[in-house]
Amino acid sequence: MPRLSVFERPLTLADALDGAFEIVKARPRTVAVAAALFLLPLQLLVFALDPRAYGGIAAVFTDPEYFDSSASTSSGSGVDPSLLLLMVGSLPLSAVAATIAKLVEGWLLAQERTVSQCLKAVGARRWGALVVAWVGVHLVETVSLVGVGLLPVVFMTFYMVTAPAIAIEGLGPFSGMRRSWRLVRRRFWRTMWVALASALVAGTVGATLPLLPVAVAAQFGFGGDTIVAGVATLATSLLTGAFVAGVAVLTYFDLRVRTEGLDLQLALADVFAADAR
């Protein structure tokens, strides 16, 4: 079973970012399927509404008339695809985080779990709780926008581990929000820097990685630059989504290890289990 650094030493910023990629590398197929299951439907909808809106930065470089054409498309359509993705794009991420949390929990219990087993382990009631919690968190964040300074970032940080808490501890939506708040407040500043760094890394990778296949397509005259950019962005979004979810999961476990001695509890459980055998 994979052994993550979160259970060997206090999680640094670099450990959190590297550890999220470790999860992806350890079980790439499982993570990819989980990410695709929740992330692709919304992203395919956005791509169908306006392929160039999903081409992102690649479309800007490959289409000189991108800004003019995208502006006319937005003005003539009742739905802004980019706004749709911005508004509800984090909901699938909560589901991915819950699934990855159950995958990592399985490693702690010396169990290898498939995607379907992770989904079942979350439990039907918890999926509804994740949706309600997502609505509650975003209501709080929306209200905080009327404030000044870093207030929205503060609430984003406090609720960062809501989804893993609901999935692992079987909590309801509001209990999960309160649990996340209590865990984060003990390590607030460190957690905030981890959240901001993960968002920066995901944004950078998501904006630049699709440029490579677009450049190759343009170099060899494959054509269909917009489609290539869109497909590359869709694929990249699975990686960045799994990465952000993995950071949240590792942060949740690290907060429990550092504030509640979760690693000691697991070690004692192993000792008693061995004695029982």
C-alpha positions in Angstrom: 0.0 0.0 0.0 1.2 3.5 -0.7 2.7 5.3 2.3 2.2 9.1 2.2 4.5 11.6 4.0 1.5 13.0 5.8 1.9 10.2 8.4 5.6 10.4 8.7 6.2 14.1 9.6 4.3 17.4 9.8 3.0 18.3 6.3 4.8 21.2 4.8 3.6 23.2 1.8 5.8 21.2 -0.5 4.6 17.9 1.0 1.0 18.8 0.4 1.6 19.7 -3.2 3.9 16.7 -3.9 1.6 14.4 -1.9 -1.4 15.2 -4.1 0.6 14.2 -7.2 1.8 11.1 -5.3 -1.9 10.0 -5.0 -2.4 10.4 -8.7 0.8 8.5 -9.5 0.1 5.7 -7.0 -3.3 4.9 -8.6 -3.6 6.8 -11.8 -6.4 4.7 -13.2 -8.6 4.9 -10.1 -8.0 8.6 -9.7 -8.6 9.3 -13.4 -11.9 7.4 -13.4 -13.1 9.1 -10.3 -12.2 12.6 -11.7 -13.8 11.8 -15.0 -17.0 10.5 -13.4 -17.7 13.8 -11.7 -15.7 16.5 -13.6 -16.4 15.5 -17.3 -20.2 16.0 -17.5 -20.1 19.6 -16.6 -17.0 20.3 -18.6 -18.4 18.6 -21.7 -21.6 20.7 -21.3 -19.5 23.8 -21.3 -17.5 22.6 -24.3 -20.7 21.8 -26.2 -22.1 25.3 -25.5 -19.0 27.1 -26.7 -15.8 25.1 -27.6 -13.7 28.2 -27.7 -14.7 29.2 -24.2 -13.1 25.9 -23.1 -10.1 26.4 -25.3 -8.9 28.8 -22.7 -5.5 30.4 -23.2 -4.7 28.0 -26.1 -7.7 29.5 -28.1 -6.4 33.0 -27.5 -3.1 32.1 -29.2 -4.6 30.1 -32.0 -7.5 32.3 -33.0 -6.7 36.0 -33.7 -10.4 36.8 -33.7 -11.1 35.0 -30.4 -12.1 38.0 -28.4 -14.5 39.4 -31.0 -16.1 36.1 -31.8 -16.4 35.0 -28.1 -17.9 38.4 -27.2 -20.6 38.0 -29.9 -21.3 34.4 -28.9 -21.8 35.4 -25.2 -24.1 38.3 -26.1 -26.3 36.1 -28.3 -26.5 33.2 -25.9 -28.6 32.8 -22.8 -25.9 30.9 -20.9 -22.3 32.0 -20.5 -20.3 28.8 -20.4 -17.4 30.3 -18.5 -19.7 31.7 -15.9 -21.4 28.3 -15.6 -18.1 26.6 -15.0 -17.1 29.2 -12.4 -20.4 29.0 -10.5 -20.7 25.2 -10.1 -17.3 23.9 -11.1 -16.3 23.3 -7.5 -19.3 21.0 -6.8 -17.8 18.1 -8.7 -14.5 18.7 -7.0 -16.2 18.1 -3.6 -17.3 14.7 -4.9 -13.8 13.9 -6.2 -12.4 14.9 -2.8 -14.8 12.6 -1.1 -13.9 9.7 -3.3 -10.1 10.2 -3.0 -10.6 10.5 0.8 -12.0 7.0 0.8 -9.2 5.7 -1.4 -6.6 7.1 1.0 -8.5 5.8 4.0 -8.4 2.4 2.5 -4.6 2.7 2.3 -4.5 3.5 6.0 -6.6 0.4 6.8 -4.4 -1.8 4.4 -7.3 -2.0 2.0 -7.1 -1.6 -1.8 -10.3 0.1 -3.0 -11.7 0.4 -6.5 -13.6 3.4 -7.6 -16.9 1.7 -7.1 -15.9 0.6 -3.6 -14.9 4.2 -2.8 -18.3 5.4 -4.0 -20.1 2.9 -1.9 -17.9 3.6 1.1 -19.0 7.3 1.0 -22.6 6.2 1.2 -25.8 7.4 -0.5 -26.7 9.8 2.3 -23.3 11.4 2.3 -23.6 12.4 -1.4 -26.7 14.5 -0.6 -24.8 15.9 2.4 -21.9 17.0 0.1 -24.3 18.9 -2.2 -26.0 20.7 0.7 -22.7 21.5 2.3 -21.4 22.9 -1.0 -24.5 25.1 -1.2 -23.9 26.2 2.4 -20.2 27.0 1.9 -20.8 29.0 -1.2 -23.6 31.0 0.4 -21.2 32.0 3.1 -18.5 32.8 0.6 -20.9 34.8 -1.5 -22.0 36.8 1.5 -18.4 37.4 2.4 -17.8 39.0 -0.9 -19.5 42.2 0.4 -16.6 42.4 2.9 -13.2 43.7 2.3 -9.7 42.3 2.0 -9.2 38.6 2.4 -12.5 37.7 3.9 -13.6 35.3 1.1 -10.2 33.6 1.3 -10.6 33.2 5.0 -13.9 31.3 4.6 -12.5 29.3 1.7 -9.7 28.2 4.0 -12.0 27.3 7.0 -14.2 25.1 4.8 -11.4 23.5 2.8 -11.7 20.1 4.3 -15.5 19.9 4.5 -15.9 17.2 1.8 -13.2 14.8 3.3 -14.7 15.3 6.8 -18.2 14.4 5.5 -16.9 11.3 3.6 -14.6 9.9 6.3 -16.6 10.7 9.4 -20.1 10.2 8.0 -21.2 13.7 9.0 -24.2 15.7 7.8 -23.7 18.9 5.7 -23.6 21.4 8.6 -21.8 19.1 10.9 -19.2 18.7 8.2 -18.8 22.5 7.8 -18.4 22.9 11.6 -15.9 20.0 11.7 -13.8 21.6 9.0 -13.9 25.0 10.8 -12.7 23.4 14.1 -9.9 21.5 12.4 -8.6 24.4 10.3 -8.7 27.0 13.1 -5.9 25.3 14.9 -3.6 25.5 11.8 -5.3 28.4 9.9 -2.4 30.3 8.4 -0.6 27.2 7.2 -3.8 25.8 5.8 -4.5 29.1 4.0 -1.1 29.0 2.3 -1.6 25.4 1.2 -5.0 26.3 -0.3 -3.7 29.3 -2.2 -0.6 27.5 -3.4 -2.7 24.5 -4.7 -5.0 26.9 -6.5 -2.0 28.7 -8.1 -0.4 25.4 -9.2 -3.7 24.1 -10.6 -4.4 27.4 -12.4 -0.9 27.5 -13.9 -0.9 23.9 -15.1 -4.5 24.2 -16.4 -3.6 27.3 -18.4 -0.2 26.2 -19.8 -0.3 22.4 -20.3 -2.9 22.5 -23.1 -0.5 24.7 -25.1 1.8 21.7 -26.0 -0.7 19.6 -28.0 -2.0 22.8 -29.7 1.5 23.8 -30.7 2.1 20.3 -32.0 -1.1 20.3 -34.0 -0.2 23.7 -35.5 3.3 22.7 -36.3 2.3 19.6 -38.2 -0.8 21.1 -39.7 -3.3 18.8 -38.1 -6.0 21.6 -38.1 -8.9 21.9 -35.7 -6.9 24.0 -33.3 -10.0 24.9 -31.3 -11.0 21.2 -30.9 -7.5 20.2 -30.0 -7.3 23.0 -27.4 -10.7 22.0 -25.9 -9.8 18.3 -25.7 -6.4 19.1 -24.1 -8.0 21.4 -21.6 -10.6 18.8 -20.7 -7.8 16.2 -20.1 -5.8 18.7 -18.1 -8.8 19.6 -16.0 -8.9 15.9 -14.8 -5.4 16.2 -13.6 -5.8 19.6 -11.9 -9.1 18.6 -10.4 -7.6 15.4 -8.9 -4.7 17.5 -7.7 -6.8 20.1 -5.8 -9.0 17.3 -4.3 -5.9 15.4 -3.2 -4.5 18.5 -1.5 -7.7 18.9 0.5 -7.7 15.2 1.5 -4.1 15.3 2.6 -4.7 18.5 4.5 -7.7 16.9 6.3 -5.6 13.9 7.4 -2.7 16.0 8.4 -4.9 18.3 10.6 -6.2 15.2 12.3 -2.7 13.7 12.8 -1.3 17.0 14.2 -4.2 18.0 16.4 -5.9 14.7 17.3 -3.1 12.1 17.1 -4.8 10.1 14.3 -1.5 8.3 13.5 -1.3 7.1 17.1 -4.9 5.9 17.0 -4.2 3.9 13.9 -1.0 2.5 15.3 -2.8 1.3 18.4 -5.6 -0.2 16.3 -3.0 -2.2 14.4 -1.4 -3.4 17.7 -4.7 -4.6 19.1 -5.7 -6.2 15.8 -2.4 -8.1 15.8 -2.9 -9.2 19.4 -6.4 -10.4 18.6 -5.0 -12.6 15.9 
